[in-house]
């Protein structure tokens, strides 16, 4: 089986606190100025959780019927995984413990953002800013910490970059 992991964009719930609203605004701006601005077509397909992905058995897949028949349509699975462990209410220590490179929730968020293709493209466009306090991810984290003052406000990180969800697609080849 082959799997595709992704984070898709769903409408987030309303912020519960003033701090969460501030942080949401910061992340929405980041999404518009970095994620949207530096996305390519593949990012757009993945941003909706691959709901519009053309699968091998789709009529418009461009594959011959012989090639399309190599894939088991009935075995296809699309699974949205919960974003557990990013809420600040008690599970934070568990969430941070899951990421051996993160010493804080801020580091975990930074590590996650560092993997985004649009962030990589932004950095390719602005190589002189990479790793400095003007780096797009470092700036985002600094603005977030400032917005919550002591960095320990009750922010539900699952709803940042608005409402991202992890998606796994499993496509199985037909047994020969």
C-alpha positions in Angstrom: 0.0 0.0 0.0 1.1 3.6 -0.6 0.1 6.3 1.7 0.0 10.1 1.4 0.0 12.2 4.5 -1.3 15.7 4.4 -2.8 18.5 6.5 -6.0 19.9 5.0 -7.8 23.2 5.5 -11.1 23.1 7.3 -13.0 26.0 8.9 -11.7 26.4 12.4 -14.0 27.0 15.4 -14.3 30.5 16.9 -11.4 31.5 19.2 -12.3 31.0 22.9 -10.1 33.8 24.3 -8.7 37.2 23.3 -5.2 35.7 23.1 -6.4 32.9 20.9 -8.0 35.5 18.6 -4.7 37.4 18.4 -2.8 34.3 17.6 -5.4 33.2 15.0 -5.0 36.6 13.3 -1.2 36.1 13.2 -1.5 32.6 11.8 -4.1 33.7 9.3 -1.7 36.4 8.0 1.1 33.9 7.8 -1.2 31.6 5.8 -2.1 34.4 3.4 1.4 35.9 3.0 3.5 32.7 3.1 1.4 29.5 2.6 -0.9 30.9 -0.1 1.7 33.2 -1.7 4.3 30.4 -2.1 2.0 27.5 -2.8 2.0 25.6 -6.1 -0.7 23.5 -7.7 0.3 20.4 -5.7 -0.1 22.3 -2.5 -3.6 23.4 -3.5 -4.6 19.7 -4.1 -3.3 18.7 -0.7 -4.8 21.7 1.1 -8.3 20.3 0.7 -7.2 16.9 2.1 -6.8 15.4 -1.4 -10.6 15.5 -1.8 -10.1 16.5 -5.5 -7.1 14.2 -6.2 -7.5 12.3 -9.4 -7.2 8.6 -8.5 -6.0 5.9 -10.9 -9.5 4.6 -11.6 -10.9 8.1 -12.2 -12.1 8.6 -15.8 -9.9 11.7 -16.2 -6.8 10.1 -14.7 -5.1 9.8 -18.1 -4.2 6.2 -17.4 -5.1 3.4 -19.7 -7.8 1.0 -18.5 -5.1 -1.7 -18.2 -3.0 0.5 -15.9 -6.0 1.7 -13.9 -7.0 -1.9 -13.4 -3.7 -2.5 -11.4 -5.2 -0.6 -8.5 -7.8 -2.0 -6.1 -10.5 0.7 -6.0 -12.4 -1.2 -3.2 -9.4 -1.2 -0.9 -8.9 2.6 -1.2 -9.0 4.3 2.2 -9.1 8.0 3.0 -8.7 8.7 6.7 -8.6 12.0 8.5 -6.6 11.7 11.7 -7.3 13.8 14.8 -4.9 16.6 15.8 -4.7 15.4 19.4 -1.9 16.6 21.7 -1.6 20.2 20.4 -4.1 21.7 22.9 -2.4 23.5 25.8 -4.8 22.0 28.4 -2.8 19.1 30.0 -1.7 17.1 27.0 1.1 19.5 26.0 3.8 17.5 27.8 2.7 14.4 25.9 2.6 16.3 22.7 6.1 17.7 23.2 7.4 14.3 24.3 6.3 12.8 20.9 8.7 15.2 19.1 12.2 14.4 20.2 13.5 17.6 18.6 11.1 19.9 20.5 11.9 21.2 23.9 8.7 23.3 24.0 5.3 23.6 22.2 6.8 26.6 20.4 9.6 24.4 19.1 7.1 21.8 18.0 5.1 24.3 16.1 8.3 25.7 14.5 9.4 22.1 13.6 6.1 21.5 11.9 6.1 24.8 10.0 9.7 24.1 8.8 8.4 21.1 6.8 5.9 23.1 4.8 6.8 23.4 1.1 5.7 27.0 0.8 8.1 27.9 3.7 10.9 26.2 1.8 10.0 28.3 -1.3 9.9 31.5 0.8 13.3 30.7 2.1 14.6 30.0 -1.4 13.4 33.4 -2.4 14.8 35.1 0.7 18.1 33.2 1.5 19.6 36.1 3.4 16.8 35.9 6.0 16.9 32.1 6.6 17.8 31.4 10.2 17.7 35.0 11.3 15.0 36.7 13.4 13.5 37.8 10.1 12.9 34.2 8.9 9.2 33.8 8.3 8.8 30.9 10.8 11.0 32.6 13.5 9.0 35.8 13.1 5.7 33.9 13.4 6.8 32.2 16.6 8.1 35.4 18.0 4.8 37.2 17.2 2.9 34.4 18.7 4.9 34.4 22.0 4.4 38.1 22.2 0.7 37.8 21.6 0.3 35.5 24.6 2.8 37.5 26.6 4.4 34.7 28.8 4.0 32.0 26.1 1.7 29.9 28.4 -1.8 31.1 27.5 -4.4 28.5 26.9 -4.2 28.4 23.1 -5.7 25.4 21.1 -2.9 24.9 18.6 -5.0 22.4 16.7 -6.9 25.4 15.2 -4.0 27.4 14.0 -3.1 27.6 10.3 -6.7 27.5 10.3 -7.9 24.0 11.3 -5.4 21.8 9.6 -6.2 18.0 9.7 -3.8 15.2 8.9 -5.0 13.0 6.0 -3.8 9.5 5.1 -4.7 8.0 1.7 -4.1 4.3 1.1 -4.0 3.0 -2.4 -3.5 -0.8 -2.9 -2.3 -2.5 -6.1 -4.3 -5.5 -7.2 -2.7 -8.8 -6.3 -1.1 -10.4 -9.3 
